[in-house]
């Protein structure tokens, strides 16, 4: 019995050193060398300061000057920035989740309709021109990506608000547009976080 205990103890120590210490150190070192940016959270810098991760969306809002029933400031979309899709968790990674509403839920339908009206008003277009991703949240609530159609809808507003030409802003959108993964998976998308960092 002591022999079996000794064998088990040695195996435990070997596997602890190999799998609990050596393997994590090798993987961490390899990721730092081969994929440094990804291993450190895909951080984006503006003027040398880390401002975001290109993997997690952000709200680009400003104070409306109004207060809600609790006395908190009511935030509205800041017209100087490209807006990303709605988030059920306000881009808080601690609460990553969707709303869990079904497609026929009256609250969801009302929310989508309200969002469509807000986006149409912000962009100065008819509500029928608002793309679906402008009014629906992603499954995680953290997605920084929007469709090229939603980005194109916002170009004129951003250019006007920033005093840039439409051609300049269009070029920035193109630089931050990504194609399908491996050429056939998913849909083309625009990363709003990297696009707004380029604007900054």
Rosetta constraint file for C-alpha pairs under 8 A:
AtomPair CA 1 CA 5 HARMONIC 6.26 0.50
AtomPair CA 2 CA 6 HARMONIC 6.05 0.50
AtomPair CA 3 CA 7 HARMONIC 6.22 0.50
AtomPair CA 4 CA 8 HARMONIC 6.10 0.50
AtomPair CA 5 CA 9 HARMONIC 6.05 0.50
AtomPair CA 6 CA 10 HARMONIC 6.16 0.50
AtomPair CA 7 CA 11 HARMONIC 6.16 0.50
AtomPair CA 8 CA 12 HARMONIC 6.08 0.50
AtomPair CA 9 CA 13 HARMONIC 6.22 0.50
AtomPair CA 10 CA 14 HARMONIC 6.11 0.50
AtomPair CA 11 CA 15 HARMONIC 6.04 0.50
AtomPair CA 12 CA 16 HARMONIC 5.93 0.50
AtomPair CA 13 CA 17 HARMONIC 6.18 0.50
AtomPair CA 14 CA 18 HARMONIC 6.03 0.50
AtomPair CA 15 CA 19 HARMONIC 5.43 0.50
AtomPair CA 15 CA 20 HARMONIC 7.05 0.50
AtomPair CA 16 CA 20 HARMONIC 4.72 0.50
AtomPair CA 16 CA 21 HARMONIC 6.75 0.50
AtomPair CA 17 CA 21 HARMONIC 5.04 0.50
AtomPair CA 17 CA 22 HARMONIC 6.10 0.50
AtomPair CA 18 CA 22 HARMONIC 4.92 0.50
AtomPair CA 18 CA 23 HARMONIC 5.96 0.50
AtomPair CA 19 CA 23 HARMONIC 5.12 0.50
AtomPair CA 19 CA 24 HARMONIC 7.10 0.50
AtomPair CA 20 CA 24 HARMONIC 6.57 0.50
AtomPair CA 21 CA 25 HARMONIC 6.22 0.50
AtomPair CA 22 CA 26 HARMONIC 6.13 0.50
AtomPair CA 23 CA 27 HARMONIC 6.13 0.50
AtomPair CA 24 CA 28 HARMONIC 5.92 0.50
AtomPair CA 25 CA 29 HARMONIC 5.99 0.50
AtomPair CA 26 CA 30 HARMONIC 6.00 0.50
AtomPair CA 27 CA 31 HARMONIC 6.02 0.50
AtomPair CA 28 CA 32 HARMONIC 6.19 0.50
AtomPair CA 29 CA 33 HARMONIC 6.28 0.50
AtomPair CA 30 CA 34 HARMONIC 5.86 0.50
AtomPair CA 30 CA 35 HARMONIC 7.79 0.50
AtomPair CA 31 CA 35 HARMONIC 5.00 0.50
AtomPair CA 31 CA 36 HARMONIC 6.21 0.50
AtomPair CA 31 CA 39 HARMONIC 5.92 0.50
AtomPair CA 32 CA 36 HARMONIC 4.32 0.50
AtomPair CA 32 CA 37 HARMONIC 7.87 0.50
AtomPair CA 32 CA 39 HARMONIC 6.08 0.50
AtomPair CA 32 CA 40 HARMONIC 7.91 0.50
AtomPair CA 35 CA 39 HARMONIC 5.93 0.50
AtomPair CA 36 CA 40 HARMONIC 6.32 0.50
AtomPair CA 37 CA 41 HARMONIC 6.58 0.50
AtomPair CA 37 CA 42 HARMONIC 4.98 0.50
AtomPair CA 37 CA 43 HARMONIC 6.90 0.50
AtomPair CA 38 CA 42 HARMONIC 4.64 0.50
AtomPair CA 41 CA 53 HARMONIC 6.22 0.50
AtomPair CA 41 CA 55 HARMONIC 7.85 0.50
AtomPair CA 42 CA 53 HARMONIC 5.29 0.50
AtomPair CA 42 CA 54 HARMONIC 5.83 0.50
AtomPair CA 42 CA 55 HARMONIC 6.85 0.50
AtomPair CA 43 CA 50 HARMONIC 6.35 0.50
AtomPair CA 43 CA 51 HARMONIC 7.38 0.50
AtomPair CA 43 CA 52 HARMONIC 5.68 0.50
AtomPair CA 43 CA 53 HARMONIC 4.28 0.50
AtomPair CA 43 CA 54 HARMONIC 6.36 0.50
AtomPair CA 44 CA 50 HARMONIC 5.63 0.50
AtomPair CA 44 CA 51 HARMONIC 5.92 0.50
AtomPair CA 44 CA 52 HARMONIC 5.31 0.50
AtomPair CA 44 CA 53 HARMONIC 5.65 0.50
AtomPair CA 44 CA 54 HARMONIC 6.49 0.50
AtomPair CA 44 CA 194 HARMONIC 7.31 0.50
AtomPair CA 44 CA 197 HARMONIC 7.46 0.50
AtomPair CA 45 CA 49 HARMONIC 5.00 0.50
AtomPair CA 45 CA 50 HARMONIC 4.27 0.50
AtomPair CA 45 CA 51 HARMONIC 5.70 0.50
AtomPair CA 45 CA 52 HARMONIC 7.37 0.50
AtomPair CA 45 CA 197 HARMONIC 7.79 0.50
AtomPair CA 46 CA 50 HARMONIC 6.50 0.50
AtomPair CA 46 CA 51 HARMONIC 6.56 0.50
AtomPair CA 46 CA 197 HARMONIC 6.50 0.50
AtomPair CA 46 CA 200 HARMONIC 7.07 0.50
AtomPair CA 52 CA 56 HARMONIC 7.71 0.50
AtomPair CA 52 CA 193 HARMONIC 7.43 0.50
AtomPair CA 53 CA 57 HARMONIC 7.98 0.50
AtomPair CA 53 CA 193 HARMONIC 7.70 0.50
AtomPair CA 54 CA 144 HARMONIC 7.14 0.50
AtomPair CA 54 CA 191 HARMONIC 7.39 0.50
AtomPair CA 54 CA 193 HARMONIC 5.81 0.50
AtomPair CA 54 CA 194 HARMONIC 6.14 0.50
AtomPair CA 55 CA 143 HARMONIC 7.24 0.50
AtomPair CA 55 CA 144 HARMONIC 6.42 0.50
AtomPair CA 56 CA 91 HARMONIC 7.11 0.50
AtomPair CA 56 CA 142 HARMONIC 5.27 0.50
AtomPair CA 56 CA 143 HARMONIC 5.88 0.50
AtomPair CA 56 CA 144 HARMONIC 5.41 0.50
AtomPair CA 56 CA 193 HARMONIC 7.83 0.50
AtomPair CA 57 CA 84 HARMONIC 7.17 0.50
AtomPair CA 57 CA 91 HARMONIC 6.07 0.50
AtomPair CA 57 CA 142 HARMONIC 5.33 0.50
AtomPair CA 57 CA 143 HARMONIC 5.38 0.50
AtomPair CA 57 CA 144 HARMONIC 3.78 0.50
AtomPair CA 57 CA 145 HARMONIC 7.52 0.50
AtomPair CA 57 CA 192 HARMONIC 7.35 0.50
AtomPair CA 57 CA 193 HARMONIC 6.23 0.50
AtomPair CA 58 CA 84 HARMONIC 7.50 0.50
AtomPair CA 58 CA 90 HARMONIC 7.68 0.50
AtomPair CA 58 CA 91 HARMONIC 5.85 0.50
AtomPair CA 58 CA 142 HARMONIC 7.89 0.50
AtomPair CA 58 CA 144 HARMONIC 7.11 0.50
AtomPair CA 58 CA 193 HARMONIC 7.04 0.50
AtomPair CA 59 CA 83 HARMONIC 7.45 0.50
AtomPair CA 59 CA 84 HARMONIC 7.31 0.50
AtomPair CA 59 CA 90 HARMONIC 7.01 0.50
AtomPair CA 59 CA 91 HARMONIC 7.20 0.50
AtomPair CA 60 CA 77 HARMONIC 6.14 0.50
AtomPair CA 60 CA 78 HARMONIC 5.80 0.50
AtomPair CA 60 CA 81 HARMONIC 6.44 0.50
AtomPair CA 60 CA 82 HARMONIC 7.62 0.50
AtomPair CA 60 CA 83 HARMONIC 6.36 0.50
AtomPair CA 61 CA 75 HARMONIC 5.91 0.50
AtomPair CA 61 CA 76 HARMONIC 5.25 0.50
AtomPair CA 61 CA 77 HARMONIC 4.39 0.50
AtomPair CA 61 CA 78 HARMONIC 4.55 0.50
AtomPair CA 62 CA 75 HARMONIC 5.40 0.50
AtomPair CA 62 CA 76 HARMONIC 5.55 0.50
AtomPair CA 62 CA 77 HARMONIC 6.29 0.50
AtomPair CA 62 CA 78 HARMONIC 5.30 0.50
AtomPair CA 63 CA 73 HARMONIC 6.30 0.50
AtomPair CA 63 CA 74 HARMONIC 6.11 0.50
AtomPair CA 63 CA 75 HARMONIC 4.68 0.50
AtomPair CA 63 CA 76 HARMONIC 6.38 0.50
AtomPair CA 64 CA 73 HARMONIC 7.23 0.50
AtomPair CA 64 CA 74 HARMONIC 5.71 0.50
AtomPair CA 64 CA 75 HARMONIC 5.50 0.50
AtomPair CA 64 CA 76 HARMONIC 5.86 0.50
AtomPair CA 65 CA 73 HARMONIC 6.83 0.50
AtomPair CA 65 CA 74 HARMONIC 7.06 0.50
AtomPair CA 66 CA 73 HARMONIC 5.92 0.50
AtomPair CA 66 CA 74 HARMONIC 5.57 0.50
AtomPair CA 67 CA 71 HARMONIC 5.16 0.50
AtomPair CA 67 CA 72 HARMONIC 5.26 0.50
AtomPair CA 67 CA 73 HARMONIC 4.55 0.50
AtomPair CA 67 CA 74 HARMONIC 5.36 0.50
AtomPair CA 68 CA 72 HARMONIC 5.50 0.50
AtomPair CA 68 CA 73 HARMONIC 6.42 0.50
AtomPair CA 68 CA 74 HARMONIC 6.10 0.50
AtomPair CA 77 CA 83 HARMONIC 7.23 0.50
AtomPair CA 79 CA 122 HARMONIC 7.53 0.50
AtomPair CA 79 CA 157 HARMONIC 6.90 0.50
AtomPair CA 79 CA 158 HARMONIC 6.50 0.50
AtomPair CA 79 CA 161 HARMONIC 6.64 0.50
AtomPair CA 80 CA 157 HARMONIC 7.65 0.50
AtomPair CA 80 CA 158 HARMONIC 5.32 0.50
AtomPair CA 80 CA 161 HARMONIC 5.38 0.50
AtomPair CA 80 CA 162 HARMONIC 6.15 0.50
AtomPair CA 81 CA 158 HARMONIC 6.18 0.50
AtomPair CA 81 CA 196 HARMONIC 6.36 0.50
AtomPair CA 82 CA 151 HARMONIC 7.26 0.50
AtomPair CA 82 CA 154 HARMONIC 6.45 0.50
AtomPair CA 82 CA 155 HARMONIC 7.96 0.50
AtomPair CA 82 CA 158 HARMONIC 6.78 0.50
AtomPair CA 82 CA 192 HARMONIC 6.53 0.50
AtomPair CA 82 CA 195 HARMONIC 7.75 0.50
AtomPair CA 82 CA 196 HARMONIC 6.50 0.50
AtomPair CA 83 CA 154 HARMONIC 7.91 0.50
AtomPair CA 83 CA 192 HARMONIC 7.13 0.50
AtomPair CA 84 CA 134 HARMONIC 7.21 0.50
AtomPair CA 84 CA 144 HARMONIC 6.47 0.50
AtomPair CA 84 CA 145 HARMONIC 6.87 0.50
AtomPair CA 84 CA 146 HARMONIC 6.19 0.50
AtomPair CA 84 CA 192 HARMONIC 6.09 0.50
AtomPair CA 85 CA 133 HARMONIC 5.94 0.50
AtomPair CA 85 CA 134 HARMONIC 5.02 0.50
AtomPair CA 85 CA 135 HARMONIC 6.60 0.50
AtomPair CA 85 CA 136 HARMONIC 6.62 0.50
AtomPair CA 85 CA 137 HARMONIC 5.92 0.50
AtomPair CA 85 CA 138 HARMONIC 7.59 0.50
AtomPair CA 85 CA 143 HARMONIC 7.69 0.50
AtomPair CA 85 CA 144 HARMONIC 7.68 0.50
AtomPair CA 85 CA 145 HARMONIC 7.59 0.50
AtomPair CA 85 CA 146 HARMONIC 6.47 0.50
AtomPair CA 86 CA 90 HARMONIC 7.81 0.50
AtomPair CA 86 CA 134 HARMONIC 6.92 0.50
AtomPair CA 86 CA 135 HARMONIC 6.38 0.50
AtomPair CA 86 CA 136 HARMONIC 6.08 0.50
AtomPair CA 86 CA 137 HARMONIC 4.77 0.50
AtomPair CA 86 CA 138 HARMONIC 7.71 0.50
AtomPair CA 86 CA 141 HARMONIC 7.48 0.50
AtomPair CA 87 CA 91 HARMONIC 6.04 0.50
AtomPair CA 87 CA 98 HARMONIC 7.83 0.50
AtomPair CA 87 CA 137 HARMONIC 5.17 0.50
AtomPair CA 87 CA 138 HARMONIC 7.07 0.50
AtomPair CA 87 CA 141 HARMONIC 4.50 0.50
AtomPair CA 87 CA 142 HARMONIC 6.61 0.50
AtomPair CA 88 CA 97 HARMONIC 6.99 0.50
AtomPair CA 88 CA 98 HARMONIC 5.73 0.50
AtomPair CA 88 CA 99 HARMONIC 5.77 0.50
AtomPair CA 88 CA 137 HARMONIC 6.51 0.50
AtomPair CA 88 CA 141 HARMONIC 5.46 0.50
AtomPair CA 89 CA 93 HARMONIC 7.94 0.50
AtomPair CA 89 CA 95 HARMONIC 6.10 0.50
AtomPair CA 89 CA 96 HARMONIC 6.44 0.50
AtomPair CA 89 CA 97 HARMONIC 6.88 0.50
AtomPair CA 89 CA 98 HARMONIC 7.67 0.50
AtomPair CA 89 CA 141 HARMONIC 5.90 0.50
AtomPair CA 89 CA 142 HARMONIC 7.85 0.50
AtomPair CA 90 CA 141 HARMONIC 7.29 0.50
AtomPair CA 90 CA 142 HARMONIC 7.93 0.50
AtomPair CA 91 CA 96 HARMONIC 7.59 0.50
AtomPair CA 91 CA 141 HARMONIC 6.13 0.50
AtomPair CA 91 CA 142 HARMONIC 4.99 0.50
AtomPair CA 92 CA 96 HARMONIC 6.58 0.50
AtomPair CA 92 CA 142 HARMONIC 7.35 0.50
AtomPair CA 93 CA 142 HARMONIC 6.87 0.50
AtomPair CA 96 CA 140 HARMONIC 5.20 0.50
AtomPair CA 96 CA 141 HARMONIC 5.85 0.50
AtomPair CA 96 CA 142 HARMONIC 6.73 0.50
AtomPair CA 97 CA 139 HARMONIC 6.21 0.50
AtomPair CA 97 CA 140 HARMONIC 4.63 0.50
AtomPair CA 97 CA 141 HARMONIC 5.63 0.50
AtomPair CA 98 CA 137 HARMONIC 7.04 0.50
AtomPair CA 98 CA 138 HARMONIC 6.79 0.50
AtomPair CA 98 CA 139 HARMONIC 4.88 0.50
AtomPair CA 98 CA 140 HARMONIC 5.67 0.50
AtomPair CA 98 CA 141 HARMONIC 5.74 0.50
AtomPair CA 101 CA 105 HARMONIC 6.03 0.50
AtomPair CA 101 CA 107 HARMONIC 7.95 0.50
AtomPair CA 101 CA 108 HARMONIC 6.25 0.50
AtomPair CA 102 CA 108 HARMONIC 7.63 0.50
AtomPair CA 103 CA 108 HARMONIC 7.29 0.50
AtomPair CA 103 CA 109 HARMONIC 7.68 0.50
AtomPair CA 104 CA 108 HARMONIC 7.50 0.50
AtomPair CA 104 CA 109 HARMONIC 6.99 0.50
AtomPair CA 105 CA 109 HARMONIC 6.27 0.50
AtomPair CA 106 CA 110 HARMONIC 6.12 0.50
AtomPair CA 107 CA 111 HARMONIC 6.07 0.50
AtomPair CA 108 CA 112 HARMONIC 6.06 0.50
AtomPair CA 109 CA 113 HARMONIC 6.14 0.50
AtomPair CA 110 CA 114 HARMONIC 6.07 0.50
AtomPair CA 111 CA 115 HARMONIC 6.10 0.50
AtomPair CA 112 CA 116 HARMONIC 6.07 0.50
AtomPair CA 112 CA 135 HARMONIC 5.39 0.50
AtomPair CA 112 CA 136 HARMONIC 6.68 0.50
AtomPair CA 113 CA 117 HARMONIC 6.32 0.50
AtomPair CA 113 CA 135 HARMONIC 7.88 0.50
AtomPair CA 114 CA 118 HARMONIC 6.29 0.50
AtomPair CA 115 CA 119 HARMONIC 6.11 0.50
AtomPair CA 115 CA 134 HARMONIC 7.73 0.50
AtomPair CA 115 CA 135 HARMONIC 5.36 0.50
AtomPair CA 116 CA 120 HARMONIC 6.03 0.50
AtomPair CA 116 CA 127 HARMONIC 5.90 0.50
AtomPair CA 116 CA 130 HARMONIC 6.40 0.50
AtomPair CA 116 CA 134 HARMONIC 7.43 0.50
AtomPair CA 116 CA 135 HARMONIC 5.88 0.50
AtomPair CA 117 CA 121 HARMONIC 6.10 0.50
AtomPair CA 117 CA 127 HARMONIC 5.98 0.50
AtomPair CA 118 CA 122 HARMONIC 6.14 0.50
AtomPair CA 119 CA 123 HARMONIC 6.06 0.50
AtomPair CA 119 CA 127 HARMONIC 7.72 0.50
AtomPair CA 119 CA 130 HARMONIC 6.98 0.50
AtomPair CA 119 CA 134 HARMONIC 7.35 0.50
AtomPair CA 120 CA 124 HARMONIC 5.64 0.50
AtomPair CA 120 CA 125 HARMONIC 4.98 0.50
AtomPair CA 120 CA 126 HARMONIC 5.80 0.50
AtomPair CA 120 CA 127 HARMONIC 5.06 0.50
AtomPair CA 120 CA 129 HARMONIC 7.66 0.50
AtomPair CA 120 CA 130 HARMONIC 6.44 0.50
AtomPair CA 121 CA 125 HARMONIC 6.68 0.50
AtomPair CA 123 CA 153 HARMONIC 7.08 0.50
AtomPair CA 123 CA 154 HARMONIC 6.47 0.50
AtomPair CA 123 CA 157 HARMONIC 6.43 0.50
AtomPair CA 125 CA 129 HARMONIC 6.59 0.50
AtomPair CA 125 CA 130 HARMONIC 7.83 0.50
AtomPair CA 126 CA 130 HARMONIC 7.47 0.50
AtomPair CA 130 CA 134 HARMONIC 6.70 0.50
AtomPair CA 130 CA 150 HARMONIC 7.37 0.50
AtomPair CA 130 CA 153 HARMONIC 7.89 0.50
AtomPair CA 131 CA 135 HARMONIC 7.49 0.50
AtomPair CA 131 CA 149 HARMONIC 6.75 0.50
AtomPair CA 131 CA 150 HARMONIC 5.90 0.50
AtomPair CA 132 CA 136 HARMONIC 6.32 0.50
AtomPair CA 133 CA 137 HARMONIC 7.12 0.50
AtomPair CA 133 CA 146 HARMONIC 6.56 0.50
AtomPair CA 133 CA 147 HARMONIC 6.92 0.50
AtomPair CA 133 CA 150 HARMONIC 7.35 0.50
AtomPair CA 134 CA 146 HARMONIC 7.67 0.50
AtomPair CA 134 CA 150 HARMONIC 6.58 0.50
AtomPair CA 137 CA 141 HARMONIC 5.91 0.50
AtomPair CA 138 CA 142 HARMONIC 7.08 0.50
AtomPair CA 138 CA 143 HARMONIC 6.09 0.50
AtomPair CA 144 CA 191 HARMONIC 5.62 0.50
AtomPair CA 144 CA 192 HARMONIC 5.71 0.50
AtomPair CA 144 CA 193 HARMONIC 6.17 0.50
AtomPair CA 145 CA 189 HARMONIC 5.88 0.50
AtomPair CA 145 CA 190 HARMONIC 5.36 0.50
AtomPair CA 145 CA 191 HARMONIC 4.53 0.50
AtomPair CA 145 CA 192 HARMONIC 5.91 0.50
AtomPair CA 146 CA 150 HARMONIC 6.35 0.50
AtomPair CA 146 CA 151 HARMONIC 6.82 0.50
AtomPair CA 146 CA 189 HARMONIC 5.60 0.50
AtomPair CA 146 CA 190 HARMONIC 5.32 0.50
AtomPair CA 146 CA 191 HARMONIC 6.63 0.50
AtomPair CA 146 CA 192 HARMONIC 6.93 0.50
AtomPair CA 147 CA 151 HARMONIC 6.43 0.50
AtomPair CA 147 CA 188 HARMONIC 6.81 0.50
AtomPair CA 147 CA 189 HARMONIC 4.85 0.50
AtomPair CA 147 CA 190 HARMONIC 6.04 0.50
AtomPair CA 148 CA 152 HARMONIC 6.01 0.50
AtomPair CA 148 CA 177 HARMONIC 7.22 0.50
AtomPair CA 148 CA 188 HARMONIC 7.04 0.50
AtomPair CA 148 CA 189 HARMONIC 5.79 0.50
AtomPair CA 148 CA 190 HARMONIC 5.95 0.50
AtomPair CA 149 CA 153 HARMONIC 6.25 0.50
AtomPair CA 150 CA 154 HARMONIC 6.64 0.50
AtomPair CA 151 CA 155 HARMONIC 6.52 0.50
AtomPair CA 151 CA 173 HARMONIC 7.14 0.50
AtomPair CA 151 CA 190 HARMONIC 7.05 0.50
AtomPair CA 152 CA 170 HARMONIC 7.73 0.50
AtomPair CA 152 CA 173 HARMONIC 7.98 0.50
AtomPair CA 154 CA 158 HARMONIC 6.27 0.50
AtomPair CA 155 CA 159 HARMONIC 6.03 0.50
AtomPair CA 155 CA 166 HARMONIC 6.61 0.50
AtomPair CA 155 CA 169 HARMONIC 6.27 0.50
AtomPair CA 155 CA 170 HARMONIC 6.55 0.50
AtomPair CA 156 CA 160 HARMONIC 6.08 0.50
AtomPair CA 156 CA 166 HARMONIC 6.13 0.50
AtomPair CA 157 CA 161 HARMONIC 6.06 0.50
AtomPair CA 158 CA 162 HARMONIC 6.01 0.50
AtomPair CA 158 CA 164 HARMONIC 7.99 0.50
AtomPair CA 158 CA 169 HARMONIC 7.56 0.50
AtomPair CA 159 CA 163 HARMONIC 5.80 0.50
AtomPair CA 159 CA 164 HARMONIC 4.71 0.50
AtomPair CA 159 CA 165 HARMONIC 5.73 0.50
AtomPair CA 159 CA 166 HARMONIC 5.54 0.50
AtomPair CA 159 CA 168 HARMONIC 7.97 0.50
AtomPair CA 159 CA 169 HARMONIC 6.13 0.50
AtomPair CA 160 CA 164 HARMONIC 6.47 0.50
AtomPair CA 160 CA 165 HARMONIC 7.66 0.50
AtomPair CA 164 CA 168 HARMONIC 6.51 0.50
AtomPair CA 164 CA 169 HARMONIC 6.96 0.50
AtomPair CA 165 CA 169 HARMONIC 6.55 0.50
AtomPair CA 166 CA 170 HARMONIC 5.95 0.50
AtomPair CA 167 CA 171 HARMONIC 6.12 0.50
AtomPair CA 168 CA 172 HARMONIC 6.50 0.50
AtomPair CA 169 CA 173 HARMONIC 6.30 0.50
AtomPair CA 170 CA 174 HARMONIC 6.25 0.50
AtomPair CA 171 CA 175 HARMONIC 6.28 0.50
AtomPair CA 172 CA 176 HARMONIC 6.38 0.50
AtomPair CA 172 CA 195 HARMONIC 6.67 0.50
AtomPair CA 172 CA 198 HARMONIC 7.21 0.50
AtomPair CA 172 CA 199 HARMONIC 7.79 0.50
AtomPair CA 173 CA 177 HARMONIC 6.17 0.50
AtomPair CA 173 CA 190 HARMONIC 7.09 0.50
AtomPair CA 173 CA 195 HARMONIC 6.55 0.50
AtomPair CA 176 CA 190 HARMONIC 5.60 0.50
AtomPair CA 176 CA 191 HARMONIC 5.97 0.50
AtomPair CA 176 CA 192 HARMONIC 7.87 0.50
AtomPair CA 176 CA 194 HARMONIC 6.71 0.50
AtomPair CA 176 CA 195 HARMONIC 5.76 0.50
AtomPair CA 177 CA 188 HARMONIC 7.01 0.50
AtomPair CA 177 CA 189 HARMONIC 5.60 0.50
AtomPair CA 177 CA 190 HARMONIC 4.30 0.50
AtomPair CA 177 CA 191 HARMONIC 6.72 0.50
AtomPair CA 178 CA 188 HARMONIC 5.54 0.50
AtomPair CA 178 CA 189 HARMONIC 5.35 0.50
AtomPair CA 178 CA 190 HARMONIC 6.14 0.50
AtomPair CA 178 CA 191 HARMONIC 7.81 0.50
AtomPair CA 179 CA 183 HARMONIC 6.92 0.50
AtomPair CA 179 CA 187 HARMONIC 6.83 0.50
AtomPair CA 179 CA 188 HARMONIC 4.31 0.50
AtomPair CA 179 CA 189 HARMONIC 6.63 0.50
AtomPair CA 180 CA 184 HARMONIC 5.43 0.50
AtomPair CA 180 CA 185 HARMONIC 5.27 0.50
AtomPair CA 180 CA 186 HARMONIC 5.40 0.50
AtomPair CA 180 CA 187 HARMONIC 5.22 0.50
AtomPair CA 180 CA 188 HARMONIC 5.20 0.50
AtomPair CA 181 CA 185 HARMONIC 4.90 0.50
AtomPair CA 181 CA 186 HARMONIC 6.47 0.50
AtomPair CA 190 CA 195 HARMONIC 7.73 0.50
AtomPair CA 191 CA 195 HARMONIC 6.17 0.50
AtomPair CA 192 CA 196 HARMONIC 5.95 0.50
AtomPair CA 193 CA 197 HARMONIC 6.13 0.50
AtomPair CA 194 CA 198 HARMONIC 6.16 0.50
AtomPair CA 195 CA 199 HARMONIC 6.38 0.50
AtomPair CA 196 CA 200 HARMONIC 6.13 0.50
